[in-house]
Amino acid sequence: MNATQQQIAWITQQVMQELAAQGSSRSETLDAPSAPLQVQVGISNRHIHLAREDMDILFGYGATLTRMKAVKQPGQFASEECVTLRGPKGEIKNVRVLGPLRPTTQVEISVADSFVLGVKAPVRMSGDLQDSPGIEIVGPKGSVKKASGTIVAWRHIHISPEDAERHALRDGMEVSIQAQGQRAGIMQHVVVRATQASVLELHVDVEEANAYGLRNGDLVNIITEQPPWLMFPLRRDCARWSS
């Protein structure tokens, strides 16, 4: 083998080694699991959203909500105003009104609150008020008896449509949440709410947060591909307890 042939053989060997190294690196990249999407926890206590007509009855005609502090979702806030919820068995005072006003009054309580008030509040997404129980709402200027509108809020994730698409999520789909810590566990059937002007945040109520040892601001992982043992059908109306 002359010098030219030796040089060609050496170059060929170097090229083959480089291609093999690139192929190995690409394979490792494809095989490596992507980092899970993390979402910040926001814990919701019992609260109420008021329609204009009910605001007028409870706080006086033309009354406006007094902003106390902003919440994470843009445009929404906790107000200074509070009401009393009165049910067949009992009442709960100092229930915070969240703003801004909405087209329909909606009361969001916990399962334990249902027992106190004596109502069978179903677990529902916000706005799904059909066949939900009514309740009496008492304010400083008057009271109103609602025929429906009381729910236990379904756990959900707020996310913008752009971020949802980026992470292969879509509005209305269900995912699971993996919580860490002493009460680590997987929370299933968390609904994705992909809407404009949303900030990435997981909304759970106080009872769910306590069950998993979660606090406001904690980070949890979103699981989109669930193992077979976590897959089972679920009825959307979960209120089957007696109060």
C-alpha positions in Angstrom: 0.0 0.0 0.0 1.5 3.3 -1.1 1.3 6.6 0.8 -1.7 7.8 -1.0 -3.7 4.6 -0.3 -2.6 4.8 3.4 -3.8 8.4 3.6 -7.2 7.5 2.0 -7.6 4.6 4.4 -6.8 6.8 7.4 -9.3 9.5 6.2 -12.0 6.8 5.6 -11.4 5.4 9.1 -11.7 8.9 10.7 -15.0 9.6 8.8 -16.5 6.3 9.8 -15.6 6.8 13.4 -17.1 10.3 13.3 -20.4 9.0 11.8 -20.6 6.3 14.4 -20.1 8.8 17.2 -22.8 11.0 15.7 -25.2 8.1 15.4 -24.6 7.1 19.0 -25.2 10.6 20.2 -28.4 11.0 18.2 -29.7 7.7 19.6 -29.0 8.7 23.1 -30.8 12.0 22.5 -33.9 10.2 21.1 -33.9 7.6 23.9 -33.4 10.1 26.7 -36.8 10.9 28.4 -37.8 14.5 28.2 -38.1 16.4 31.4 -41.7 16.4 32.8 -43.7 19.7 32.6 -43.9 21.2 36.1 -46.8 23.3 37.2 -47.2 25.5 40.3 -49.9 24.7 42.8 -52.7 27.2 43.6 -55.0 26.2 46.4 -58.6 27.4 46.4 -60.6 27.9 49.5 -64.4 28.2 49.5 -65.5 31.3 47.5 -68.3 32.7 45.4 -68.6 34.5 42.0 -71.5 36.9 41.8 -73.7 38.1 39.0 -74.7 41.8 38.8 -78.2 41.3 40.0 -77.2 39.3 43.0 -74.4 41.8 43.8 -77.1 44.6 43.9 -79.3 42.6 46.3 -76.5 41.6 48.6 -74.4 44.8 48.7 -76.8 47.5 47.4 -77.7 48.7 44.0 -74.7 49.7 41.9 -72.2 48.4 44.5 -68.8 47.4 43.2 -66.2 44.9 44.4 -63.3 46.3 46.4 -60.0 44.7 45.2 -58.1 43.1 48.1 -55.4 41.3 46.2 -54.8 39.9 42.7 -54.8 36.1 42.1 -52.5 34.5 39.6 -54.9 34.2 36.7 -54.9 37.6 34.9 -57.8 39.9 35.6 -59.1 37.9 38.6 -58.9 39.1 42.2 -60.0 38.4 45.8 -62.3 41.2 47.0 -62.9 42.7 50.5 -66.5 41.7 50.3 -67.7 38.5 52.0 -71.1 36.7 52.3 -72.7 34.0 54.4 -73.8 30.8 52.9 -76.9 29.3 54.5 -78.1 25.7 53.8 -80.7 23.3 55.2 -78.4 22.2 58.0 -76.1 25.1 58.8 -74.3 28.2 57.6 -70.8 29.3 56.7 -69.8 32.9 57.3 -67.1 35.1 55.7 -67.1 33.4 52.3 -64.9 35.5 50.0 -66.3 37.1 46.8 -63.9 36.8 43.8 -64.0 39.3 41.0 -64.8 40.4 38.5 -68.6 39.9 38.4 -69.8 37.1 36.2 -73.0 36.4 34.1 -74.1 33.7 36.6 -73.6 33.4 40.3 -71.5 30.3 41.3 -70.7 29.0 44.7 -67.6 26.8 45.1 -67.3 24.8 48.4 -65.5 21.7 49.6 -67.0 18.3 50.4 -66.7 19.0 54.1 -68.6 22.3 53.5 -71.4 20.2 51.9 -71.9 18.3 55.1 -72.0 21.5 57.1 -74.5 23.2 54.8 -76.6 20.1 54.1 -76.4 20.2 50.3 -75.2 17.6 47.8 -72.8 19.7 45.8 -71.5 17.8 42.7 -67.9 17.8 41.6 -68.0 20.0 38.5 -66.0 22.2 36.2 -66.6 25.9 36.6 -69.8 26.9 34.7 -71.3 23.4 34.7 -74.2 24.2 37.0 -77.0 22.1 35.6 -78.8 20.1 38.3 -76.6 21.6 41.0 -78.2 22.4 44.4 -79.3 25.9 45.4 -78.4 27.8 48.5 -79.2 31.0 50.3 -76.6 33.8 50.1 -76.7 36.5 52.8 -75.0 39.9 52.4 -75.0 43.1 54.5 -77.9 44.7 52.5 -80.0 41.6 51.7 -80.2 38.0 50.9 -81.0 35.9 47.8 -82.0 32.2 47.5 -80.5 30.6 44.4 -82.2 27.5 42.9 -78.8 26.2 41.6 -75.2 27.1 41.4 -73.4 25.3 44.2 -70.5 23.0 43.2 -67.3 21.4 44.4 -64.7 22.5 41.9 -63.1 19.9 39.7 -59.3 20.0 39.9 -57.8 21.5 36.8 -54.8 23.1 35.1 -54.9 26.6 33.6 -52.6 27.0 30.6 -52.4 29.2 27.5 -53.3 27.5 24.1 -49.7 28.2 22.9 -48.1 26.5 25.9 -50.6 23.6 25.7 -49.7 23.0 22.1 -46.0 23.2 22.9 -46.4 20.4 25.5 -48.9 18.2 23.5 -51.8 19.2 25.7 -55.3 20.2 24.6 -58.3 21.8 26.2 -60.5 19.4 28.0 -58.1 16.5 28.1 -57.3 14.8 31.4 -53.8 14.3 32.8 -52.4 13.1 36.1 -50.3 15.1 38.6 -47.3 13.6 40.5 -46.8 15.2 43.9 -43.6 14.7 45.9 -42.9 14.8 49.7 -44.1 12.9 52.7 -47.6 12.5 51.1 -46.3 11.9 47.6 -48.8 10.4 45.2 -50.5 10.6 41.8 -53.6 12.7 41.4 -55.6 11.5 38.4 -58.3 13.1 36.2 -57.0 16.6 36.3 -58.6 18.6 33.5 -56.6 20.9 31.2 -58.2 24.3 30.6 -56.4 25.9 27.7 -57.7 29.4 27.4 -56.3 32.8 26.3 -54.7 35.0 28.9 -54.1 32.0 31.2 -51.1 31.5 33.4 -49.8 27.9 34.0 -51.2 26.9 37.4 -52.8 23.8 39.0 -56.0 24.6 40.9 -57.0 22.2 43.7 -59.2 22.7 46.8 -58.0 22.7 50.4 -59.0 19.1 51.0 -57.1 17.8 47.9 -54.0 19.9 48.9 -54.0 18.5 52.4 -54.4 14.9 51.1 -51.1 15.3 49.1 -49.3 17.6 51.5 -49.3 20.5 49.0 -48.9 24.2 49.7 -49.4 27.3 47.5 -46.4 27.6 45.1 -45.3 24.0 45.3 -44.3 22.4 42.0 -45.7 19.2 40.7 -45.1 17.2 37.5 -47.7 16.7 34.8 -48.0 13.1 33.6 -49.6 12.8 30.1 -48.9 9.1 29.4 -50.5 7.0 32.2 -49.6 3.3 32.9 -52.5 0.8 32.4 -53.1 0.4 36.1 -54.1 4.1 36.4 -56.6 3.9 33.5 -60.2 3.4 34.5 -63.5 5.2 33.5 -64.8 8.0 35.8 -68.3 9.5 36.0 -68.1 13.2 35.8 -70.8 13.7 38.5 -69.0 12.4 41.6 -71.4 13.7 44.2 -72.8 10.5 45.7 -72.3 11.1 49.4 -75.2 11.7 51.7 -75.3 14.8 53.9 
